């Protein structure tokens, strides 16, 4: 049954192909297409615009640094803070003693510091790479 339907479809397609002639494009077809391609190529590309501008980031970082500087300069070590209202005697003193006795080795500290520096270097290289890739 399936083969019979396929034969009928092939015969029908063959009749349609024989009855119709090949269409020829107009003489100006190529020039019209190229004009359309050139006109479409002159469109404006989407330009990346960050949500927070660079001057505003500088304002944020400056505010944080000035706040930290103010707190460091004007901090009174004798004054009680809002942590004094918490009762920390509930925490097991053995746990606190073990936690305070825990020390990192120098190799671990150097490894963490070096890894952090390398991470920041990698972030800057990747950011520059993707910025160049977006521009092209």
C-alpha positions in Angstrom: 0.0 0.0 0.0 2.8 2.4 0.9 4.7 1.6 -2.3 1.6 2.4 -4.3 1.2 5.8 -2.7 4.9 6.6 -3.2 4.5 5.7 -7.0 1.5 8.0 -7.3 3.3 10.9 -5.6 6.3 10.4 -7.8 4.2 10.4 -10.9 2.3 13.5 -9.8 5.6 15.3 -9.0 7.0 14.3 -12.4 3.9 15.7 -14.2 4.2 19.0 -12.3 7.8 19.3 -13.1 7.2 18.6 -16.9 4.3 21.1 -17.1 6.1 24.0 -15.4 9.0 25.9 -17.0 12.1 27.1 -15.3 11.7 30.7 -14.1 14.5 33.1 -15.0 15.3 36.0 -12.7 15.2 39.5 -14.1 18.4 41.1 -15.4 18.7 43.4 -12.4 18.2 40.6 -9.9 21.8 40.4 -8.8 22.2 44.1 -8.3 18.9 44.3 -6.3 20.1 41.5 -4.0 23.5 43.1 -3.5 21.9 46.4 -2.8 19.7 44.8 -0.2 22.7 43.0 1.4 24.6 46.3 1.6 21.7 48.1 3.1 21.2 45.4 5.7 24.9 45.5 6.6 24.8 49.2 7.5 22.4 48.6 10.3 23.4 49.5 13.8 24.8 46.8 16.0 23.7 46.3 19.6 26.2 48.2 21.8 26.9 46.8 25.2 26.0 49.3 27.9 26.6 48.3 31.5 23.8 48.7 34.1 26.1 50.5 36.5 28.5 53.0 34.9 32.2 53.4 35.7 31.8 56.7 37.5 29.1 55.3 39.7 31.4 52.3 40.6 34.0 54.8 41.6 31.5 56.5 43.8 30.5 53.2 45.4 34.1 52.1 46.0 35.0 55.6 47.3 32.1 55.5 49.7 33.0 52.1 51.1 36.7 53.0 51.5 35.8 56.3 53.2 33.4 54.6 55.5 36.0 52.0 56.4 38.6 54.7 57.0 36.2 56.6 59.2 35.4 53.5 61.2 39.1 52.7 61.6 40.1 56.2 62.6 37.2 57.0 65.0 36.7 53.5 66.5 36.7 53.4 70.2 38.0 50.0 71.4 36.5 50.6 74.9 33.0 51.1 73.6 30.6 48.2 73.6 29.0 47.2 70.3 25.8 45.6 69.5 27.4 42.2 69.8 27.5 42.7 73.5 23.8 42.1 73.7 24.3 38.4 72.6 24.9 35.8 75.2 27.7 33.7 73.7 28.2 31.6 76.8 25.8 29.1 75.3 28.5 28.0 72.8 30.7 25.2 74.0 34.0 26.6 75.3 35.8 23.4 74.1 34.8 24.2 70.6 36.0 27.8 70.8 39.3 26.6 72.3 39.8 24.1 69.5 38.9 26.7 66.9 41.3 29.3 68.3 44.1 26.7 68.5 43.7 25.8 64.8 46.5 27.3 62.7 47.2 27.3 59.0 50.7 26.4 57.8 52.7 29.0 55.9 52.5 26.9 52.7 48.7 26.9 52.9 48.6 30.7 53.4 50.9 31.2 50.5 48.9 28.9 48.3 45.7 30.6 49.1 47.2 34.1 48.5 48.8 33.0 45.2 45.6 31.3 44.0 43.7 34.5 44.8 46.1 36.7 42.8 46.1 34.3 39.9 42.3 34.2 39.9 42.1 38.0 39.6 44.7 38.0 36.8 42.7 35.3 35.0 39.5 37.3 35.4 41.1 40.4 33.9 42.4 38.4 30.9 39.1 36.7 30.3 37.2 40.1 30.5 39.5 41.6 28.0 39.2 38.6 25.7 35.4 38.6 25.7 35.3 42.4 25.3 37.4 42.1 22.2 35.3 39.3 20.9 32.0 41.3 21.4 33.4 44.3 19.5 34.1 42.3 16.4 
